[in-house]
Amino acid sequence: MFAELAIMTYFEMSGWKSRWIETYGRGKGQPAFLSEWKDNKFKNQIENPIRDKKILKILSNIASINNKSYSGCWDVIGWNSSKIIFAESKRMNKDKIRQTQINWLSAGFKYGLTAEDFVVVQWDIREKPLEFF
């Protein structure tokens, strides 16, 4: 499982709507919105568009502030009737925040979001699976 899907699943288990946002290979264009991953190449993945006009407007407005670009948009967006959260997935000791992601965060702040609307999720692979009792 991709960490982004795990984050998205956590949002949904909490009663929120969510999508994995993928900007790779999209230039300044609109990102791909995913809710699952088929065992296939990226170009063959099935997109699941966001239909909530309020969420699309927020994304579009932040992109406009961000030099008219979705570049750096954080990995997962979760929302409910009153809150929106962007989550960025980072593998412990292997990954770091990039300048484009800082730019997206800054554009989000300029739009009117706050630090409470952003979360970095740090993860790692365990050598031994978790045990539940």
HULINMO-V448627 format. One record per residue. RES is the residue in three letters. SS is DSSP state (H for helix, E for strand, L for the rest). NEAR is the number of other C-alpha atoms within 10 Angstrom. D_LAST is the distance of its C-alpha to the last C-alpha in whole Angstrom. Layout:
RES,SS,NEAR,D_LAST ; RES,SS,NEAR,D_LAST
//
This chain:
MET,L,7,23 ; PHE,L,10,25 ; ALA,H,19,24 ; GLU,H,24,26 ; LEU,H,19,25 ; ALA,H,14,21 ; ILE,H,22,23 ; MET,H,24,25 ; THR,H,20,22 ; TYR,H,14,21 ; PHE,H,20,24 ; GLU,H,16,24 ; MET,H,10,21 ; SER,L,9,22 ; GLY,L,12,26 ; TRP,L,17,28 ; LYS,E,18,30 ; SER,E,25,30 ; ARG,E,26,31 ; TRP,E,27,31 ; ILE,E,22,35 ; GLU,E,21,36 ; THR,L,20,40 ; TYR,L,12,40 ; GLY,L,11,44 ; ARG,L,13,45 ; GLY,L,11,47 ; LYS,L,14,48 ; GLY,L,13,47 ; GLN,L,16,44 ; PRO,L,20,41 ; ALA,E,19,39 ; PHE,E,21,36 ; LEU,E,21,33 ; SER,L,18,30 ; GLU,L,18,29 ; TRP,L,16,30 ; LYS,L,9,31 ; ASP,L,8,31 ; ASN,L,8,35 ; LYS,L,8,37 ; PHE,H,11,37 ; LYS,H,8,41 ; ASN,H,10,39 ; GLN,L,16,36 ; ILE,L,14,37 ; GLU,L,17,37 ; ASN,L,13,36 ; PRO,L,13,39 ; ILE,L,15,38 ; ARG,L,8,40 ; ASP,L,10,40 ; LYS,H,9,43 ; LYS,H,10,42 ; ILE,H,16,40 ; LEU,H,13,42 ; LYS,H,11,45 ; ILE,H,16,42 ; LEU,H,17,42 ; SER,H,16,45 ; ASN,H,17,47 ; ILE,H,25,44 ; ALA,H,23,46 ; SER,H,14,49 ; ILE,H,18,49 ; ASN,L,23,47 ; ASN,L,13,50 ; LYS,L,13,50 ; SER,L,22,47 ; TYR,L,28,43 ; SER,L,23,43 ; GLY,L,21,40 ; CYS,L,27,38 ; TRP,L,24,35 ; ASP,L,23,32 ; VAL,E,26,31 ; ILE,E,26,32 ; GLY,E,23,30 ; TRP,E,19,32 ; ASN,L,15,32 ; SER,L,7,35 ; SER,L,5,36 ; LYS,L,10,34 ; ILE,E,19,34 ; ILE,E,20,32 ; PHE,E,21,33 ; ALA,E,22,30 ; GLU,E,21,31 ; SER,E,21,28 ; LYS,E,18,29 ; ARG,E,13,27 ; MET,L,12,27 ; ASN,L,9,30 ; LYS,L,8,31 ; ASP,L,11,32 ; LYS,L,12,34 ; ILE,L,12,36 ; ARG,L,9,39 ; GLN,H,10,42 ; THR,H,16,42 ; GLN,H,18,39 ; ILE,H,14,41 ; ASN,H,17,44 ; TRP,H,22,41 ; LEU,H,23,40 ; SER,H,17,43 ; ALA,H,20,45 ; GLY,H,24,42 ; PHE,H,16,43 ; LYS,H,13,46 ; TYR,H,17,45 ; GLY,L,11,44 ; LEU,L,17,40 ; THR,L,13,39 ; ALA,H,11,36 ; GLU,H,10,34 ; ASP,H,18,34 ; PHE,E,18,33 ; VAL,E,14,30 ; VAL,E,13,29 ; VAL,E,14,26 ; GLN,E,14,25 ; TRP,E,14,23 ; ASP,L,11,22 ; ILE,L,8,21 ; ARG,L,7,18 ; GLU,L,6,19 ; LYS,L,6,15 ; PRO,L,7,13 ; LEU,L,6,10 ; GLU,L,5,7 ; PHE,L,4,4 ; PHE,L,2,0
//
